[in-house]
Amino acid sequence: MPQERYPKELVLKDHKEVMLKPVEPDDHKRIVRFYQDMQLEFRWFLKEDPCDPDVVRKWIENQKSGKCFSILACYKDRIVGHAALLLRLYGGRKHVGRLRTMVAPDFAGKRLGTWMVFDLTKRAMELGLEKIRCDFVIGVEDLAVKAFRNMDFVEEGLLKHYIRDEKGNYHDYQIMIKHLHKEWSDF
């Protein structure tokens, strides 16, 4: 997959300049630090513990093997966002990518997550994917649900009382899908 469009500079709503770049093996420690600096409530619902260096090593290996494409948003020398397009290389779901996005709390609400989603949507289209799936915890990630709805993701399923927060409270789990069209040219 071509890397020529990186690094990519973005100007956020507050006029801060952020750079998007693909994850590289040398980013390992900085990615772990990004997640360690984040409060537990922001990383609790991830599938794996991103504060574990072995987990981040596996993510980087998955990028090298083509199982995902992952980008970082950097402000000066600090990682302020991490987003990944997770891919299946075989089977009945290989036409569907899964999207995971995490933004530092002090960079939330500045459209950084939106820019990262747009970038990975373009990548998904280049890869020939037909759909992108995102999952959200209702009552915790409601602003993200609204933002993704504004980017043409639609609610496809709701699992009631499916997931528990760090305090043991149950939450609904929202599955959202964006349908991609090969003839789109507005990216």
Stockholm file with secondary structure:
# STOCKHOLM 1.0

chainA/1-187         MPQERYPKELVLKDHKEVMLKPVEPDDHKRIVRFYQDMQLEFRWFLKEDPCDPDVVRKWIENQKSGKCFSILACYKDRIVGHAALLLRLYGGRKHVGRLRTMVAPDFAGKRLGTWMVFDLTKRAMELGLEKIRCDFVIGVEDLAVKAFRNMDFVEEGLLKHYIRDEKGNYHDYQIMIKHLHKEWSDF
#=GR chainA/1-187 SS CCCTTCSEEEECTTSCEEEEEECCGGGHHHHHHHHHTSCHHHHTTSSSCTTSHHHHHHHHHHHHTTSEEEEEEEETTEEEEEEEEECCSSSTTTTEEEEEEEECGGGTTTTHHHHHHHHHHHHHHHTTCSEEEEEEETTTSHHHHHHHHHTTCEEEEEEEEEEECTTSCEEEEEEEEEECCTTCCCC
#=GC SS_cons         CCCTTCSEEEECTTSCEEEEEECCGGGHHHHHHHHHTSCHHHHTTSSSCTTSHHHHHHHHHHHHTTSEEEEEEEETTEEEEEEEEECCSSSTTTTEEEEEEEECGGGTTTTHHHHHHHHHHHHHHHTTCSEEEEEEETTTSHHHHHHHHHTTCEEEEEEEEEEECTTSCEEEEEEEEEECCTTCCCC
//
